[in-house]
Each structure stands twice: as C-alpha cells, then as structure tokens.
Amino acid sequence: MVHVWDTKDFRRKYSVFSTYDIGDVFCVSYSSVLQTLYLGAQNTSIQWYDLKEKDSRPSPKSESHPYYRADRFFDSTGPGGLRNPRQVLQIDVDPTAKARQFTKGSQSLEIDKDNICQFAHYGYVYCMLLSRDVVSGSRDKEVLISGGGDGVIKIWSLDDDHGGQIQELCKLENGRDEGCSVLSIALDGTMLYSGLLDGEVNVWDLETRQLVRSLHAHRDDVLTLTVGGGFLFSGGVFGSFNKFNRQHERISRRKAHDGRILASAFSSHNNRPILVTGGNDNNVAVWDVRDCLGSPESDKKTTQDQLLESLRNFVHFHTVSSDAKHKEGCRRGASWLRTLFSKLGAVTEMLPTDDNRNPVVFAKFRGNPETSSRRKKILFYGHYDVIAAENDKKSWKIDDPFVMEGIDGDLYGRGTSDNKGPIVAAAHAVGELNLQQRLEADIIFLIEGEEECGSRGFAQAVKQNRTLIGDVDWILVANSYWLDDIRPCLTYGLRGVIHATVQVESTQPDLHSGVDGSSGLDEPLKDLVVLLSSLTGRETGNIAIPGFADPILPLTTKEGRLYEDIVRHVTNSNSEFSNPDRLAEELKKKWREPSLTIHRFQTSGPENSTIIPRLAKANISLRIVPNQEADAISDALKKFLHSSFDKLGTQNQLIVRIDHKGDPWLGDVNNQIFQTLEHAIMQVWNTPYDLSKRPRSMGDGNGKAVSGHRRPSSSSKPSPATSSSLASGGSSSSGVEDRTLSGLEARSNHPMKPLYIREGGSIPAIRFLEKEFDAPAAQLPCGQASDGAHLDDEKIRLLNLYKSKEIFKRVFRELPRKPDAKH
C-alpha cells in the first residue's frame, strides 16, 4: 500500500493499493505534470494511478482492501486443513481499530488492472525516478527510469492521453551476468548513476545510452544514491556514506547509521546545503555539507558576465578525447554544451558516433518564422575536446588548468582558445540575436568531441544525420589564431595531413649484436632508416614520390599581394624580421608547400645498446596542400615505399599502414562569407594599431625586464617565422595590453583591415563539410599567436573573446542578407 500525505499539515490524503497482491512496494515516483503516481513492486510490476480520476472512478469495494484479503501463502490451509491463526474479517463485520488505521482520514484508491505493467523487470523493481530532457527523441517530455533485480535499467515513455500509461523506450545493460541488481539510481543532468550489488556504481550517458564508467564505491551493496552541489553521495549496507567529486574521487567517508542506509536526499535550509539520510536503526540524520555551496550568483548578470560564466563552466570539464579515463568528462562536457544551446533557444540533439566515440552536439537556432521558406542557413563547426593538461610540475601560471582564471586581461585554462572560447562566443552571439528577435537565418552548430584525435566518427555521424542537419549555405569555423598579437586575421587555407606507420620486421627474433651481428644480416632498423631516407632529396628536402608535386597550384598574382601585405605588417611591427623576402619565403614553405616529418621510432626488445631488434617502425606524416588529394597521395606513398623497399634486396618484410588522412582546404577570399567577415572585423576592431606604443621591454615573470625580442643566435641562420617569434613582436602582456585595450577601442576614420593568411596545420573536417553540403567555408581566428594552444598556459585575451562575439553577431545578422548564398 502507498499512502499520500499532505506536506503542509501531514495528514494522510489517499491510500493507494493494487488490485493484486504485489508484495512489498520498493519505490514510488510522482509526476506532478501528469498527476500520476507510479510504484515499483516486489512482484516485478510497475503500476500507476492517475489522481485526476480519483473522484470520477467508483470507490473500491471493501473486499478489495489488502487487509481483508486472504494471503495465498500465509492464509492457505496446511496439512490436515489447518489455517493460520489470524482470522480474516468478514465483509459485513465492522473493521477493527487496527483495520481502520490503514485508511483513517484518507480516501482509498484502487489501481485499475489496466494500469499495471506486469514483468516490467525480470526481478524486483527496486528504484525509479522521473525526469525530462534526458533522452534523444523525447525532448520536453517526462520519462520514467526504473532499475530492477535483473540488473537492467529501463526508460519508459508516459502517455498522458491514457492515464500516464508507460511504454518501454529503451534499456541499459552493462553486460554483466544476471543477478547484479540495480538497487538505486540518481540523475545529474543527463548522467545517470546506478548503485549495484557488491558496492559498484555505474555511470551512464543517457543521451548516447552508453556506459562511460564504473566505480567501486563500497564493499557492500549500494542502497541509496543522491546528487547535489556537484557531488555524488552513496550509502550502503554497513551504514556509511561516501562523498565523490566530479572526477569521482572519494573525498570523504562518514559512518551515518548503526545499520543500513535506506534513503538519502540533498536539500538546503536557510541557504545552507544539507544531506538527509535515513536508516533501519530508526534514525534520520541531517548532515552539514556546506562545502557543496557554490559562490552566490548576482541577481543581474550582463551579457558579458554570462559569456564568461559559460566559458568558465565549459573549461571545467576534462574533455580530453585521447585518454579513456576522461571519457565521462567528455560526455559531461557535451551534455553541458547541449544544455547551454537549449537555454539560448536552440533545438538540440546528441549525434552518436561509431565505436563508442564521443558524440557530436547538434544545435539549431531557427530564424524569423515568417521567412522559413527562404531563410539562409549558416553552419558553425567546432570541437569541445581538448589536449591533456597536467600541472604536476607547476608549469602553468594557474593551479588547475581546468579551472579558468583571469590574469592581466588574459583568461588561462585548457580549451579557452582551442576551441571552447570561440564556441561559447558564437553560441552567445546567436542567443542574443535570438532574444532580440533579430535572427534572420537558421544557425546550425556541429560541435564534435574527437577533433584532437583526427575527428574519429565525425564524418559518419554527419552523413547518418544528413536529413536532420538539412542544407547549408555557408560554413563558419573559428579554430585558428592571428599571425601575431597585433593584427586580426582571416584564414583562407590549411594544409591536409596523412599519418602513416612504416614497419619493417624480420622473421628472426631479437638478437645480440655481439653474438649475431654481421654485415650479412638484414637488420630491420637499418632497412627502415635507409627506406625513410629515400623519401626526400639529400639537399633540397623535396619529397621524392613521383608526381607528388605535380598538382601543387602556382602562386597567383592576387595571392602574392596578400603575402606582400603580411610581410609589410610583420617587418614593420617585429624587429626580428628585417628581411621581407626571406620572411615571405618561410611563410610560403609553411603554408602552401608540402612537408614530411618523421615523428618517432619504435623497436622491439629490451631498451639497451646491444640489441638487434626484430621489428622497427616509424610514425611519419605528410602535410599536403590544396589540389593534392589525400587518397591519391596515400596510395602513391605506399606504392613508393614498397618499390624502394624491394630495391634493398632485404629478407625483411615491410608493412605500411595509413592511420589517418584529411584533405587540405583553400577558400575564396572574394566570396560573400569572407567579405562579410572582413567588414565585421573592420567594424569591431575599428582603429589602426599604433606602433608608437609598442613596449621596448616586457617582464619575464620574475619582476625582471628582458628584451622585447630574442637575443640573436650565434648561428648565421636567422630565426624561423614561428608563432612564438611572430607573437614576440606584439605580446599582449604589460604595456601592449594598454595599447591593444585603449588604442584599439578608440574610434578612427581608418578601420583596420584584417590580414589574409594560410596555416600549415590541418582541420580535415572543413573540406569534408564543404564537399558534403556543397557550401563555401571560411575561418575566423579568434585568438592571438601567443595563445599557446596545446601548450602549458593556454589562454585567450578577454578583449578577443568579447570582440569575437560581436563579430559573430554581425556576421550571423548580415550574411543572410546576401542575395546568392553559394557565392
């Protein structure tokens, strides 16, 4: 039986019981939306009662009340026709005081036989809860989540038109043997925790329906779970509860009861967070957990405050795609981002990827509904995964790379620049336009979680959801940086990449060089070195693959002028580069010429100097340029290596494996999206830079002044044009910050035009998206050359973050007004 109480006067209002004998009731949930009560029972059923029907349905018959029923086991006749001493009352006999206590002061309600789902689980139904917006395909709808003795979690839809009837949507199984009962569940956003027998807690991502982590929380069964204040609390059989942080590190353990902890809840009293636990020792304990209390939020936040808060929250998630231990952090980050898009007004979905990779966050902001038939569509691509960051050696200026901190106008933290800062800037830009009802286009976001690992599964996810995404007119990317720290830029070209593993293996085992080494022995490592040396010319460094350079496009006159603008700016602003011709040549080699890199060698056997390894392999990469196709170059690479290897006449075997490849990209700087971006940049960064305020020296971080540029090397060879050397002429620290903040904020009649640059790096998704949607792409660098993406002390300047948001707003507003979207 389930009693329903009025929490104001603690009077019993309703007594709800089932048509059948169901044994113990283990869990209850109530939907205030549907006004329907759900219960999970010992007889494996889930039953429900629609309280909206309580006065329209006939009152239950007296004999239906559980007190009057004869138990088929305890009240059955035994040997010789004997019956249990307890006598079942006759219907016409007035109920005793003990009988009246079951219904005193309450209305008796009987669950209809049609409101019972028999065998909801193949085991006791131990736990259930209600939630909404946690399952793809059930947006804005409440669902019931239940866990049972069969070790399965089930998610049920609720039908309001049929009294809250449940229907199974999906189930979550961890692959364990039967009998690993789900005893408790708790929800944190779209992450579901389930407590099992033997102390295990499973962590599920409901949006992708995948098990992302398993914790060993207790030595005993996990009977209760509660989430609150950013912490997970678990209680078990032996009366102790554990407290876990977001990284699932146990930070405290308390003995709460002299017996089992049967229930727990997180709440607050007088703005003070509390945890309440109840045990079978007849005690209820109230715990002070004030460390769960976050900093008080101001009643009114500016749009810039909201932007900063979003970035701070986003950075906090350890979305490291290259490390399996951060799998849950990636899922949490994706879920948080999806929630942000929803709050800003977007329709969202989580697009699963193959092989249990991190999902793609899809969000769509719809423009003016009156123009639905002719609305243009802009697709924004980005990634929420980041490179790993540790601070064990105190190499960061901040204590924790995943806790964003502002220092001297810069925001430090992993992902602030690559790529979380630009993503939240673009999201808030669209959100503000949407709130102001000034959004004329559909803005689509595709934010993946595997970019730092070669965009694994991204292309397949896009192709599988092509109908959902729809057609696209333009593609906007913001995943690169200025050439220096002074001048805004637009990126119009990227190199492609081919990663390969070249392996040479002998049929012999690892050998000792003193015992077996001879001139007649074909050593795998020597063969590998000779083979790799054949890839490039001895003096020029040109790649020797036949026909490799044939597709490379010549430098046009128009593009040559872009390099002239770049060189003029750099030589005037950075004293390290006094030779414009040499600088232009270096940039062309990095941006528009292919290159070969040997990253590492690996060998078999012990790591000592006497071993002849039986196996040697090398990881190499080829950076290719526009008009070279990754597929064709990959085939040519394998063919060339096998041909060269055959010429060695060795008895060893060669294996060439292409690990990853991506096409290069070249945009049209004269098309509409680039011209709209240029105009927006000139309006937002609306004053020419003032070189007279460039500082002559800057601090080294220890209070000492050091030269504003590097000390000349003793070598006659000049310094290469790296991001570090280019940034040194326009560092945003010290006096430069004064120049950039005050000078660039001042209005002028001579707007600053951005530099058009290319980059030597690779983002394969850009060219893929162009091909898939037959739409032109453009890249807006948000950060500066000194941002240090992938390095310690990654940062983005606060001013750049604010300005980027304003540029996005102008582009999202102005680009849809262009007459022909495909040009």
N, C-alpha and C positions, 0 to 999 in steps of 0.2 A: 504494500500500500504506500502511496505517496501523499503526504499532507502539504497543502499550500497555505502559507502563513502571510498575514499582513504585517509587513515590517514596521509599520507605524505603531500599532497597538499590540503586536504579537498575538493576535487572535487567529485561530485556525479558520480559514475560509472554505477550503474544499478538501475533501478526502477522495482521492482518485484510486481506483483499483481496476484490475483487469477482469475480463470475462473468464479467463482461465487461471489455473494455479501456475504461477510463474516462478516460484521460489523467491530468492532474495532479489531485491532491486539494488543494483550496484552503482548506478549513475543516473543522473537526471539533468536535463537541459531545458531551458525555456526560451522560446522565440517570442520576443516582445512585438516583433513585426507581424508575425502570423498569429500571435496569442495562442500558441500551441505548446503543450508540454510533451516532452519526449523522455522516455525512460528505457534503460537497458537492463535486461533481466538475466537471472541465472539459467533460465530455460532456453537461452541463446536468441531470444527475440528482442526486437525493438518495437515499442508500442507508443502511441501518441493520442493525445486528447486535445481537440480544438475547443478552447474555452469560450469561443464566440458562440458555440452551440449549446452551452450548458443549460440555458433556460428554455431552449426550443426542443430539446430532447426529453423523452419521458424519464421520469425518475426510475432508478434501478429497483428491481424487486428485492424484497428483504432477503430472500433465499440466495441472492447473488452476492451478498456481502461476505467477504472472506471469513468472518467469524462464524458464520452459520454453515460453512462448507465442511463436509467430511473429507479429511485428508485421505487420499487413496492409499497411503502407506501407513501412517500412524493410526488412522481410524478404521483401518480394514480389520476384518475378523482374522484371528490367528488360528492355530491348531485347536480343534475342539470347539470352534465357534466363539472363542473369547474375543472381546473388544477392549480397546484402550479404555482405561477408567474414565477419561474425560468424556462427558456426555454432550452430544451436540444438541443445542437447544431446538425445540420445536418452533416452527414458524409462528404459531399463534400464542406462544409464550412471550411475555414481556421481556425484553433484553435485560440482563443483569447490569449492575453498575459497571462491571468490567467490560461488558459489550458496548455500553454507551460511550465509554471513553474513546472508542475508535472514531466516533462521528460527532462527538459533543461540539455544539456550536458551529458545525460546518455542514456544507452541502455535499452529499455523497454523489460521486460521478463515476459512472462505469464506462470503461473503454470499450468501444464497439469492436466486434470481432473483425470488421473490415479495416480497422486501424491497427492491425498487428502484422508485422513482418516476421514471420517465423524463420528460424535459422538464419538470422541476419549475419551471424558468425557461426563457425563450427566450434563453438566454445562459449563460455560465459561472456557476456558483454560487460566488460569491466569499466569502460570510461567513454565519455563522449563530450563534445563541445560544439558550439555553433560559431560560425564566422562568415564573413563575406569578403569578396575581392581577393581570394587566395588561389583560385583555380581558373586556368585559362578556359574560356568558353562559358564561364558562369559569372561574368562581371556584374557587379551591382546586385547580385543575388546571394541570398543566405544559403549556406550549405551546412550539413551535419557531418561531423567527423567522429567516427567511433573506432574503438580498439577492443579486440577480443582475445579470448583464450586460445584461438587458433594462430596467434602471432601476426594477424593481418590488421591493417588499418584500412578502413573503408570511408569513402566520401560519398555522401548522398545528396541528391537534389531534393528540394522541398516544393511541393505543388500546392500553392495557395488555393487553387480552384477546387481542390479535392481534400480539404481539411488538413493540409500540411502533410499529405502522403509522401513517403520517401521512395526514391528510386536510385539505385546504385549508379554512380558516375564512374568511379574508378577505385582501384585498391592498391595499396602499397605493401609489398612483401620484401623482406630483407634476405630471402633465400635460405633462411635457417630451417632446421627441422621443425616439424610440428611440436607444439608444446611450449614454445618460447613466448608465453603470453604477454600481451600488451596490457599492462596494469594501469598506466597513467599517461596522459598526454597534456601538452601545453603548447600554446601558439605564440610566436613572436614575429609579427609581420606575416611573411609567407614561409617562415621556417617553423616546422613542426617538430617538437621534441616528443619522443615516446619512451616511457620507462618500462623496462622489461624485467623478467625474472633474472636472478643472479647478478643484479646490480648494473646492468647495461642500459645506456641511454642512446637511442638512435636519433640522428638529426636528419630531417627530410626537407628537401626543397619542393614545396607544393606546386610551384609554377612549372617546374620541369619533371616533377614526380620522381625525383632521384634521391637515393640515399647518399648524403655527402659526408657523413662522419658517424663514427660510433665511439662513445665514451664509456669507460669503466668507472662509474660514479660511486658505486657502493659494493660491499662484499655480500650484500643481501638484496632482496627484491626491492625495486623502486616503486613505492606505493603512491607517491604524490609528486607532482612537478608544478612549479609556479615560475612565471617570468615577470620581472618587474624592475624598473630602474636600470635596465641594461644588464641585469644579472639573471642567472638561472639558479633556482633553489630546488633541491631534490631531497626527498625524505624516504626513509626505508624502514625495514622491519625492526631494526635494533634501536630505533628511537633517535637517531642522529640525522641532522640535515646538513647538506653541503651547499656551498655557495660558489658559483663559477662565473668568471668574467666572459667577455665576448670572444676571447680566444680559447675559451673552455679550459682555462687554468683554474684549478681549485684554489681559492684564496682564503677560505675559512671552513671550519667544520665545528658544529656545536651539538652537544647532547641536549635534546629537547624534551624527551619523554622517557619514562620508565616502561616502555612498551612500544608498540607500533605507532608510527605517524600515519594517520589515516587520511588527513586532509590538510591543505595549506592554502593560503590566499595572501596576495600582496595588495596593500592599500595605503592610504595616507590619512593622518589625523592631525588637524591643525597644521597642514603643510609639512607634516613630518612623516616620512615613509615608514611603514611598519609591515612586518611579516607575521601572520597569524597561523599557528599550527594546532592541530587537534589530534590527540592520541587515544589509544584504548586504555590509558591509565586514568580516564575520567578527567583529564585536564585539557584546558585550552591555554596556549601560551602566546603572548604578544611580544614580538621582538623589535627592538630599535635597530633599523638598518639605514641610518641617516646617511651613510656613505653612498647610498643609491640616489640621493637627492642631487639633481643637476643644478647648475647655476641658474638663478631666476632669470626669466626672459622679460625683456621690456615689453610693455603693453603695445608700443607702437614701434615698428621697425621700418626704416627706409628701404627702398628697393635695393640700395647698395648693401645695407645690412643683411638683407635676405640673401643676396648673392654670396656674400662672404660666409654666412652661416651654412649655406648649401655646400660650398666648396670645402669648408672645414669638416662637415659631416661626411662628405664623399671621400675625402682623403683618409679618413679614419679607418675605412675598410681595407683590409690587407688583400687586395685583388691581384695577387701575384699568380699569373697563369702558369708559370714554369715550375711551380712547386705544388705537389699534390696536397701537402699539409695545409695549404691556403685555399683549398677547394671551396670550403664553406664560406670563407671570406669573400671569394669571388661571387658566390651565389647571393650572399647578403648584399654586396655592393650593387649587383644587378637588380635585386629586388628593391633596394632603396632608390636607385635611379628611376626605376619604373614608377614608384610611388611619387617621386618628385614630378615626373612628367604628368601623372594623373592630377596632382594637386594644381599644376599650372594650366590644366584644361585639356589635356590630350587624351585620346583613346589609345590604350596601350595593350600590348601582348608581349609574351616572352616566347621567342622563337627557339626551339630546341635545336641542337646541333648533333651531328653524328658522333658515335664513340664516347658519349657522355662528356663531351666538351662543354665549356662554359656557354650559356645561352646568349642569343642576340636580343637586345632590348629594342623593341619596335614601339614607336610613339608617333601618333598622327594628330596634328593640330589642324582643325578644319577652319577654312577662311569664311568669308561672308557667305551665308547660306543662299542669299539671293543670286549669287553668281556661280552656283555649284556646277552648272554645265560648262562654264568657260574658265573656271579657276585654274591657274597655273600651279605647278607642283615643284617644290624645291626639296631635294633630299640632302640631309646633313649626315655625313658619315664620321664616326669617331670610335674610340675604344676606351673601355673602362679598366682594362687590365694594365698593370704596371710592372716595371722591373723590380726584382727583390731589393730590399734595403735593410741593412743592419747598422747598428751604431755601437757594436761591442768595443770598437777601438776609438770611440769618441771622435769619429771623423766628420760628424755633422755639427753644425752650429747649434742645432736644437737637440733635445734629449731623445725624442722619439720621432723618427722620420714619418710616422703615420699620425702624428698629432701636429696639425699645421700651426705655425707660429709666424707672426709678423715681426720683421727686424728691419729697421731703417727703410721702410717703404717696400720691402720685398716679402712675399709670402713663401716660406720654406716648408717643404713637405714632399714626400714621394707622390708624384702624379699631379702636382699643382700646375705644371706646364705641359706635361705629356701624360695624359691628354684630358685630365679631369677639369682643369681650369677652363679651357675653351668650350668643353661640353656644357658646363653649368652656365657659362656666359651666354651661349647660344640658346639654351633652354629658357633662361630668364628673359632673354630678349623677346622670344616668341610669346612667353607667358604675359609679358607686359603689353605687347601688341594685342593679344587676345583679350586681356582685361579691358583695354581701351577700345575694343571693338574696331581696331584698325588693321586687322589681319585680312588681307585680300587673297592670299594664296594658301594652299594646303602645304604645311611644312611637315615633312616626314623625317624622323630620326631613325637611323640604324646604327646602334652602338654595340660593337662586338666585344667579346671578352677573351679573344685569343690572338690579337694583333701582334703582341710581343713574341708569340710562338709561331709566326707565319700564317696567321688568320686561319687556323685549323677549323674546318667545318663551316666557315662563313659563306663561301660561295654556294655550297649545297643548301644551307638554310635559306638564303635569298631565293634561289631557284624554286625550292619547295613552297615558298610563301609568296610567289610572284603575284598571284591574284590579290592577296591581302595588301601588298605594298602598292600595286597599281602602276600606272605610267608615271614617268618623271620627266620634267622639262630641264632642270639643271641639277647639278651635283656640287655641293659645297663641302670642302674639307678644311680643317684647321688643325693640322698636325705637323707644323714645322716652325721655323724661327727666322727672325731677321738675320741679315748678313752680319750686322754688328749691333751695338746697343743704342744706335742713334736714329737710324732711318727706317721707317716702316717699309715693308716689302710685300710683294705678291710672288708666289712661287708658281711657275708655269711648266716646270719639267722635273721629272725624277727618273733616276736610273732603275732598271729592273735588276733582278738578282736570281742566281742559280746556285744553290748549295748542293755540294756533292761530297760523297765519301769515296776515296780511291783506296782500294785494299789489295795488297799483294800477299799471297800465302803459299807456304811450302808444304809439301807432303811429309817433310821431316819434322820431328819435334824440336822444341827449343834445345840449342846446342851450346857447348862451352867453346869459346873462341880459341883457347889454348889447346884443347884436345882435338877439336874437329875443324877449326878454321883453316882454310886453304884457298889458293887462287882458283881452284876448280869448283868451289862451292858457290852455288847461286843463292845469295843472301837476299831475303825479301826486302829488307830495309834499303840495301844498296840499289836494288832494282827500282824501288819506289822513288828514291831520290833522283836517279837518272831519268825516270819516266816523267816526273814533275818538271824537271829542268827543261824538258823538250817543249813545254807549253809556251815558253816565252823566248824571244830572241836574247842572245847573250848581252848585247849592248843596248838595244833600243827598248827592250821590255815589252815590245809588241806581242800580242798573243798570236801564236803560230798556227792556229787551227785554220786550214784552208778555207777561204771565202768568209772568214769571220768578220772582217771589217767592211765587206762589200756593201751591206745595207746601210751603213752609217751615213746620215744626212750631212751634206756640206753646210758650212756656216753661211747663212744668208746675209745680205747687206742690212736688213732690218734687225736681225738678231745681233749683228755686230755692233749696231748703235746702242743696244741695251747693255752690252759689255762696256762700251765707252762710258755710259752713264755710271755704271758700277765702279769702274776704275777711277773715274774722276772724283767720285764721292770718297772712296776709301783712301786714295792718296792725299786728299785734302784734309781728311779727318784723323788719319793714323800715320804717325811718322815712321812706323816700322816698314811701310810700303812706299818706297820712294821711286821705284822703277815700275811705271804703269804697264809696260809691255810684258814684263815678267809676271806681274800680278794677273794680267788678263790670260796669259798662257796657263798659269797654275789653275785658275778657276775653270777654264775650258777643259783641262785634263780631269778635274774632279767631277764636273757636271755633265759634259757631253762626250766624253771618251770612256770606253770600257776599261775595266781593270781586273786583274787576277790577284787573289790573296790566298796564301796558304796559312790557315789558322792554327793548326796543331797537328802533331804526330802522336800516334799511339802504337805501342808494341806489346807483344805477349811476353810472358816470362817474368822472372824477378827483376827488380829495378837495380841492377848492378852492371858494372862496365865490362863484364866478361861474357855476357850472354849474347848469342846469335839468335834473335827472335825468329820464331817460325812464321809469325804474322806481323805485318806492319801496315798501318793505314793512316791516311791523312784526310783532314777535313779542309776542303777548299771552297772558295766562292768566286763566281764571276759576276761582276756588275756590268750589265748590258745597257745600251742606250736606245732611245726611240728609233723605231724602224727595224730593230732587231727583235725577233720573236723568241720567247723563252723556250718554246717547244723545239724549234728548229736548232737553236744553239745547244740545247741539251743533247739532242741526237748527234750533232756534229762533235761535241765534246767526247761523248762515249766512243764514237767511231774513231776519232783521232787517237785517243788513249789506247784503245785496243790495237790499232795499227802500229803505233810507236812501240807498244809492248812486244808485239810479235817480232819486231826487228831486233830486240835484245837477245833473242835466241835462248831465253832462260827456261828452266824447267818449272818455274813457279807459275802460279795461277793468278789472274787479275780479275777483280770484281769492281765495277763502277756503279755506284748507286746514286741516283738523283734524289736528294732528301726533300728539297723544296725549290719551287721556282715561281717567279712572278714577273709579269711583263712590265716594261718601262712605260712612262706616261709623258706626253707632251701636249700642253694645252695651247689654245689660240688666244693670244693676248689681246686680240682685236674684237673678240666676241662680246656678247652682251653682259655675261656674268663678270668677266674681268673688268670691263669698263664701268660697270655698276660698283664693283668693289673699289676700283681706283677713285671714283667720285666720292664714295662714302669715306674712304681713308682721308682724302683731301679735306673733307668737311669736318671730320672728327679730330684728326691731327692737323689742325688748321693754322700752323705757323711754321716758318722755316726754322731749322736748327741754327743755333748761334754758337759758332766755334770759338768765339772770343771768351766764352765762359767755361771751356773745357779745362779741367784741373791739370796742373802740372805734376801733381803727385797725389798718391792715394795711400791710405793706411794698409798695412799688411796684416791687420787683425790683432796686432800686439801693441798698438799705440805708436808704432814707428812709421815714419814716412819712407816709402820706397819709390823708385822711379815709376812714372806713369807708363813706361814701356819697358820691354825686356832689355837686359844688358846684352850687347852684341856678342854673338858666339865667336869663339876663336876660329871657327871654320869659315872659309871664304864663301861657302854656300849660304844664301840668305834663308831666313826663316820661312817655312811654308805658310800658306794662307789658310790656317786652321781656324776653327770657330773661336778658340781661345785667343789667338793672336789678333783676330779681327775684333773681338769684343774688347780687347785691352785698350783700344783707342776710344772707347765710348762706354766705359763701365758705369753702371748706374749707382755705384756707391759714392759716398762722400759728396763732393761738390757737383758731380754730374747729376745727382738726383735733384739738386737745386735747379740746375739748368733744365732738365727734362720736365720737371714738375711746373716750374714757374714760366720758363720760356715757351714751352710748347702749349701751355694753357692760354697764353696771351693771344689775342686775335690779330690777324695780319691780312693785308691785301694780297699776299703772295703765298697761297696754300702750298704745302709740301707734297710733291708728287712721290708716290712710292717707287722703290726700285723693283724692277722685274728680274727675278733671279731663278736659277735652277738649283737643284740639290743633287748630291751624289748618293744619297740614301734611297731607300725603296719602300713604297707602300703599294703592294700588289693590288689591294682592293680598289684603288682608284680606277685603274684601267679596266678591271673586271666590271665595275659598276657602269662605266661609260659604255662598254660593249653590251652589257645586259639590258640597259634601259635606253640605249641609243640617245644619250644626252651628254652635253659637254660638262666637264668638271673644271673647278678652279680651287686653288689652295690659298687660304688666308693665314699667314703666320701670325700668331698672337704674341708669342714670347720673343725675347731678345737672344742674341748669340750667347750670352753669359748665363742663360737659364740652367745649364748643366743637366739636361735630361739624361737619364740613365746613370748619372754620376751622383756622388755624395753632394749634399747641399743643393739639391734641385730646388728651383724657385721660379716664381713668376712675379714680375713687378705689379704692385697693386694698380698703378696707373694703367698698365697694359690690359689688365683684366677689365677694368671699367671701360676703357676705350674700345676694347674688343666687343663688349656687349652693345655699345652704341653703334658700332659698325654693323654688327649683325642686325640690329633693329632697322637700320636704314636699308640694308640690302634686302631683307625679308619684306620690307614695305615697298621699295622702289622697283626691284627686279620684276615682279609680276606685271608691272605696267608696260613692260616692253612688248612690242607688237608680235614678234616672231620668236617663240621660245627656243627653237632649235638652232639659233644662230647667235 
